[in-house]
């Protein structure tokens, strides 16, 4: 609601929009979502990056004395990796080392000393040669996150080397559109690769702006460091280009640091998605809202400790909301029966609204749910029709995923037996007044017994 009210310092994003210039809405199949969402993908991506860093086993020989031994190439590779800096930044060091070695070899072959002037100009002149670039560039190529992730997910050989246990689930055809589960992979890749371009940091030397920025860093428990110093922070609020709100500037910059983040439907976030979110909050200040009983994503949370302890051990607390102000008691009793099957360890909330209309089941023997919907009596208020994914488009209905977080005066659930128990629990708890179940197949036992 805040952006709609004119608030310009609040950024609203789905997980599929957390990487600039990507707005993914399509979800992967369950097995693929699990493979992409697991914490092992951090190491998978590291291996994929390392696979793009190599030293020629036979050394480099371009003729005319331009030669670097295999040993020297291997040493240069080890030294560049030893810097423990992002791939694109370490690439500069690696290529410069090889160019220096070629320049020295060239000077020796020409019988001239390798002095300071030669060291300054010769490597640049060599890099301008097409044959030199063709020999060196593939050894440590410049990479974008999109290029790395696309190649990882479409190259069977690279997948087999980087993710042998998950290769079958991850492999997809080239050119496939980005999915929601790809976005955390792109963000992780961006961390491993670093910026491909020279970043011009917008900073300021205005004493008032610097004083304000220092105050912000102090209040939030931060100190000037490489992550975010006062000059850079002040510069971010000083935009000399076309007007953009703070939210617009922040949303276009994946390195923007946030003071506080609210995560809704947090149970749906995978382990990799949590890394993407927490990367943006140096203060680790979050409000996390979710219901484990409603976890629909196969890569989502089964416990809060599972997702938060790896990042915030002992630094988070849970408050359970046990009162249901939305769902009338007769409908909640039905949902509670389903919850006992979906997640026996979860305690259903207690409804404070007594309700006047009990839920009802309407058999549809011929399976013509469109006709059955048309014949239902019209009730006052809003109507939400929730159906299994395969049936929803033909009925103009919502899927369970689309219905999460919404509420309607009247809800019709189509073919409850086709919904997984957790999804059925979500569907039942969208109603604030009446609930109708249309079914061709027998109702699940927990529903039949409660009715």
C-alpha positions in Angstrom: 0.0 0.0 0.0 2.9 2.4 0.7 3.9 3.0 -2.9 0.3 3.6 -3.8 0.1 6.3 -1.1 3.0 8.1 -2.7 5.8 6.8 -0.5 8.9 7.0 -2.7 11.5 5.4 -0.4 9.9 1.9 -0.3 10.9 -0.6 -2.9 8.3 -3.4 -3.7 9.7 -6.4 -5.4 8.9 -10.1 -5.9 11.8 -12.6 -5.8 11.6 -12.8 -9.6 12.3 -9.0 -9.8 15.3 -8.8 -7.5 17.9 -8.8 -10.3 18.0 -5.7 -12.5 16.3 -5.9 -15.9 14.8 -9.3 -15.1 11.1 -9.7 -14.3 10.6 -13.5 -14.0 7.1 -14.8 -13.3 7.3 -18.4 -14.5 8.1 -21.1 -11.9 10.2 -24.2 -12.6 8.9 -27.7 -12.2 9.2 -29.0 -8.6 12.3 -31.1 -9.1 14.1 -28.2 -10.8 12.9 -25.7 -8.2 14.4 -27.9 -5.5 17.7 -28.3 -7.3 18.0 -24.5 -8.0 16.9 -23.5 -4.5 19.2 -25.6 -2.4 22.3 -24.1 -0.7 24.5 -26.5 -2.7 24.0 -24.1 -5.7 26.6 -21.8 -4.2 29.3 -24.4 -4.7 27.8 -25.3 -8.1 28.2 -21.7 -9.3 31.7 -21.5 -7.9 32.7 -24.5 -9.9 31.1 -23.1 -13.0 33.1 -19.9 -12.5 36.3 -21.9 -12.0 35.6 -23.9 -15.1 36.1 -20.6 -17.0 39.6 -20.1 -15.6 42.4 -22.1 -17.1 46.1 -22.2 -18.0 47.2 -23.9 -21.3 49.0 -27.1 -20.5 51.4 -26.6 -23.3 52.1 -22.9 -22.5 51.7 -20.1 -24.9 53.7 -19.9 -28.1 52.8 -17.1 -30.6 56.1 -17.3 -32.6 58.8 -14.6 -32.9 59.9 -15.4 -29.3 56.5 -14.7 -27.8 56.4 -17.7 -25.5 55.3 -18.3 -21.9 56.0 -21.7 -20.4 53.2 -24.0 -19.1 54.7 -23.6 -15.6 54.6 -19.8 -15.7 50.9 -19.9 -16.9 50.0 -22.3 -14.1 51.7 -20.0 -11.6 49.8 -17.0 -12.9 46.5 -18.9 -12.7 47.2 -19.9 -9.1 48.2 -16.3 -8.2 45.0 -14.8 -9.7 42.8 -17.3 -7.9 44.7 -16.7 -4.7 43.6 -13.0 -4.8 40.1 -14.3 -3.7 38.5 -11.4 -5.6 35.6 -11.6 -8.1 36.3 -13.3 -11.4 36.2 -10.3 -13.6 38.5 -8.3 -11.3 41.0 -11.2 -11.0 40.9 -11.6 -14.8 42.7 -8.2 -15.1 45.5 -9.5 -12.8 45.8 -12.8 -14.7 46.0 -11.3 -18.1 48.4 -8.6 -17.0 50.7 -11.3 -15.6 50.7 -13.2 -18.9 51.1 -10.0 -20.9 54.1 -9.0 -18.8 55.6 -12.4 -19.3 55.1 -12.1 -23.1 56.6 -8.7 -23.1 59.7 -9.9 -21.3 60.0 -12.8 -23.7 59.7 -10.3 -26.6 62.4 -8.0 -25.2 64.8 -11.0 -24.7 64.2 -12.2 -28.3 65.0 -8.7 -29.6 68.0 -8.4 -27.4 66.9 -5.2 -25.6 66.5 -4.5 -21.9 63.1 -4.8 -20.2 63.2 -1.3 -18.5 60.5 0.8 -16.9 59.4 2.3 -20.2 59.2 -1.1 -21.9 57.2 -2.4 -19.0 54.7 0.5 -19.3 54.1 0.3 -23.1 54.9 -3.3 -24.3 52.0 -5.1 -22.6 49.5 -2.6 -23.9 50.9 -2.9 -27.4 50.7 -6.7 -27.2 47.1 -6.6 -26.0 46.2 -4.6 -29.1 47.3 -7.5 -31.3 44.5 -9.7 -32.4 46.5 -12.9 -32.1 47.5 -12.1 -28.5 43.9 -11.4 -27.5 42.7 -14.5 -29.2 45.2 -16.6 -27.3 44.6 -15.0 -23.8 41.0 -14.0 -23.7 39.6 -17.6 -23.6 41.8 -18.5 -20.7 39.9 -16.2 -18.3 36.9 -14.7 -20.2 35.0 -11.7 -19.0 31.6 -13.0 -17.9 28.2 -11.6 -17.1 25.8 -13.3 -14.7 23.4 -14.0 -17.5 26.1 -15.6 -19.6 27.4 -17.8 -16.8 24.0 -19.0 -15.6 22.7 -19.6 -19.2 25.7 -21.7 -20.0 25.6 -23.6 -16.8 21.9 -24.6 -17.3 22.3 -25.5 -21.0 25.7 -27.1 -21.2 25.4 -30.8 -20.2 29.1 -31.3 -19.8 29.6 -28.2 -17.6 26.5 -29.3 -15.5 27.9 -32.8 -15.1 31.2 -31.4 -13.8 29.7 -28.7 -11.6 26.5 -30.3 -10.3 26.6 -34.1 -10.9 23.8 -34.8 -8.4 21.4 -32.3 -9.9 22.4 -32.2 -13.6 19.3 -33.9 -14.9 16.9 -31.6 -13.0 18.9 -28.4 -14.0 19.5 -29.0 -17.7 17.2 -27.1 -20.1 17.1 -26.0 -23.7 19.1 -22.9 -24.7 17.2 -19.7 -24.9 14.6 -20.7 -22.2 13.1 -17.6 -20.5 14.3 -16.8 -17.0 12.3 -18.3 -14.2 11.7 -17.1 -10.6 14.2 -19.7 -9.4 16.9 -18.4 -11.8 17.0 -14.9 -10.2 18.8 -16.0 -7.0 21.3 -17.8 -9.3 21.9 -14.7 -11.3 22.4 -12.7 -8.1 24.9 -15.2 -6.7 26.7 -15.2 -10.0 27.0 -11.4 -9.9 28.7 -11.7 -6.5 31.2 -14.3 -7.8 31.9 -12.4 -11.0 31.9 -8.8 -9.9 31.0 -5.9 -12.2 32.1 -6.3 -15.8 32.4 -2.6 -16.3 34.5 0.0 -14.5 32.1 1.3 -12.0 31.9 5.1 -11.6 31.0 5.7 -8.0 28.8 8.7 -7.6 30.2 10.4 -4.5 30.1 13.8 -2.8 32.4 16.0 -0.8 29.6 18.3 0.5 30.3 18.5 4.3 26.5 18.5 5.2 25.8 15.5 3.0 28.7 13.6 4.4 27.7 14.4 8.0 24.2 13.2 7.3 25.6 10.0 5.7 28.0 9.4 8.6 25.0 9.7 11.0 23.0 7.2 9.0 25.9 4.7 9.1 26.3 5.2 12.9 22.6 4.8 13.7 22.4 1.6 11.7 25.5 0.2 13.4 27.7 0.4 10.3 31.1 1.9 9.8 32.8 3.2 6.7 34.1 0.2 4.8 34.3 -1.2 1.3 30.7 -2.2 1.3 29.2 1.2 1.9 31.1 4.4 2.9 29.7 7.8 3.7 30.7 9.4 0.4 29.1 6.6 -1.6 25.9 6.6 0.6 25.5 10.4 0.2 26.2 10.2 -3.5 23.3 7.7 -3.9 20.9 10.3 -2.7 22.4 12.9 -5.0 21.1 12.2 -8.5 22.1 14.7 -11.2 20.4 12.8 -14.1 16.7 12.7 -15.0 14.6 12.6 -11.8 14.1 9.2 -10.3 12.6 8.5 -6.9 14.8 6.8 -4.3 12.8 3.6 -4.8 13.4 3.7 -8.6 17.1 4.2 -8.1 17.3 1.4 -5.5 15.3 -1.0 -7.6 17.7 -0.7 -10.5 20.8 -1.3 -8.4 21.3 -4.8 -7.0 24.1 -3.4 -4.7 21.8 -1.0 -3.0 21.8 -1.4 0.8 18.5 -1.3 2.6 17.8 -0.3 6.2 14.9 -2.6 6.8 13.2 -5.3 4.7 9.8 -6.9 5.1 9.4 -10.3 3.6 5.8 -11.5 3.1 4.8 -15.1 2.3 8.3 -15.8 3.5 7.7 -19.5 3.8 8.0 -19.7 -0.1 11.6 -18.5 -0.2 14.3 -21.0 -1.0 17.7 -21.1 0.6 19.1 -19.4 -2.4 16.4 -16.7 -2.3 17.2 -16.0 1.3 20.8 -15.4 0.3 19.6 -12.9 -2.3 17.4 -11.0 0.2 20.0 -10.9 3.1 22.7 -9.7 0.8 20.9 -6.4 0.5 20.5 -5.8 4.3 23.9 -5.1 6.0 22.0 -4.3 9.2 20.2 -7.7 9.1 17.0 -5.9 10.1 14.0 -7.8 8.9 10.3 -8.4 9.6 9.5 -11.9 8.2 5.9 -12.8 7.8 4.9 -16.4 6.9 2.9 -19.5 7.7 4.8 -22.8 7.4 1.5 -24.6 7.1 1.0 -22.7 3.8 4.4 -23.6 2.2 3.6 -24.5 -1.4 7.1 -24.2 -3.0 9.0 -27.5 -3.0 12.1 -25.5 -2.2 10.4 -23.4 0.5 10.8 -23.5 4.3 9.9 -26.5 6.5 11.2 -24.6 9.5 12.4 -21.0 10.1 15.6 -22.3 11.7 16.4 -24.2 8.4 16.4 -20.9 6.5 17.6 -18.3 9.0 20.1 -20.1 11.2 22.8 -20.3 8.5 22.8 -16.5 8.3 21.5 -15.2 11.6 22.2 -17.9 14.3 20.7 -16.9 17.6 19.8 -13.5 16.2 16.2 -13.9 15.3 13.0 -14.5 17.3 9.6 -15.9 16.4 6.2 -14.5 17.4 3.3 -16.8 16.8 0.0 -15.2 15.7 -2.7 -17.5 17.1 -5.9 -15.6 16.5 -7.7 -15.7 13.1 -9.7 -12.6 12.4 -10.6 -13.5 8.8 -11.9 -17.0 8.5 -15.3 -17.9 10.3 -15.1 -20.7 12.8 -17.1 -23.3 10.7 -14.7 -22.8 7.8 -11.7 -22.8 10.0 -12.7 -26.1 11.6 -12.7 -27.6 8.1 -9.3 -26.1 7.3 -7.9 -27.3 10.7 -8.9 -30.8 9.8 -6.9 -30.5 6.6 -4.0 -29.0 8.4 -3.7 -32.0 10.7 -3.0 -34.0 7.5 -0.8 -31.4 5.8 1.4 -30.7 8.8 0.5 -32.4 12.1 3.0 -30.3 14.0 1.3 -27.0 13.2 -1.3 -25.5 15.5 -4.2 -23.9 13.6 -5.2 -20.4 14.7 -8.4 -19.9 16.6 -11.2 -18.0 14.8 -12.9 -15.2 16.7 -15.8 -14.9 14.2 -18.6 -17.4 14.7 -19.9 -17.4 11.2 -23.5 -18.0 10.1 -23.2 -20.1 7.0 -21.6 -23.6 7.2 -19.4 -24.7 4.3 -21.1 -27.0 1.8 -20.1 -29.5 -0.8 -21.8 -29.7 -4.2 -21.2 -32.9 -6.2 -20.6 -32.4 -10.0 -21.0 -36.0 -11.4 -20.4 -35.0 -15.0 -17.3 -32.9 -14.2 -18.7 -29.8 -15.9 -17.5 -27.3 -13.3 -18.1 -24.3 -15.5 -21.8 -25.1 -15.6 -21.8 -25.9 -11.9 -20.3 -22.5 -11.2 -22.9 -20.8 -13.3 -25.7 -22.5 -11.4 -24.5 -21.5 -7.9 -26.6 -18.8 -6.2 -25.2 -15.3 -6.3 -24.0 -14.1 -2.9 -23.3 -10.6 -1.9 -19.6 -9.5 -1.8 -16.5 -10.6 -3.7 -16.2 -14.1 -5.1 -12.9 -16.1 -5.5 -12.9 -19.3 -7.5 -9.8 -21.5 -6.7 -9.0 -24.5 -8.9 -6.0 -26.9 -9.5 -3.4 -25.4 -11.9 -4.5 -27.5 -14.9 -8.2 -26.5 -14.5 -7.8 -22.9 -13.5 -7.3 -21.3 -17.0 -10.4 -22.9 -18.6 -12.6 -21.8 -15.6 -11.1 -18.3 -15.3 -10.2 -19.3 -11.8 -7.2 -18.6 -9.5 -4.6 -21.1 -8.8 -3.6 -21.6 -5.2 -0.4 -19.8 -5.7 -2.2 -16.8 -7.1 -4.7 -16.8 -4.3 -2.1 -16.7 -1.5 -2.4 -13.5 0.6 -5.9 -12.7 -0.9 -9.3 -12.9 0.8 -12.8 -13.0 -0.6 -16.3 -12.9 0.9 -17.2 -16.0 -0.9 -14.9 -18.8 -2.0 -15.5 -21.7 -4.3 -12.9 -24.5 -4.3 -13.0 -26.7 -7.4 -12.0 -30.4 -7.0 -10.4 -30.4 -3.6 -9.1 -33.9 -4.0 -6.8 -32.7 -6.8 -5.0 -30.2 -4.4 -2.1 -31.2 -2.2 -3.1 -30.9 1.5 -1.1 -27.7 2.0 -2.6 -26.1 -1.0 -6.1 -27.2 0.1 -5.5 -25.5 3.5 -4.5 -22.3 1.7 -7.6 -22.4 -0.5 -10.0 -23.0 2.4 -8.7 -20.1 4.4 -9.3 -17.4 1.8 -13.0 -17.2 2.7 -14.4 -14.5 5.0 -18.1 -15.5 4.7 -19.0 -18.6 2.7 -17.2 -21.6 1.3 -18.4 -24.0 -1.4 -16.7 -27.2 -2.6 -17.4 -28.4 -6.1 -16.2 -32.0 -6.6 -16.5 -34.9 -9.0 -14.0 -37.1 -7.2 -14.7 -38.2 -3.6 -13.7 -35.5 -1.1 -10.5 -36.2 0.9 -11.3 -38.1 4.1 -10.5 -35.2 6.4 -12.9 -33.0 4.6 -15.7 -35.5 4.4 -15.3 -36.2 8.1 -15.4 -32.6 9.1 -18.4 -31.8 6.9 
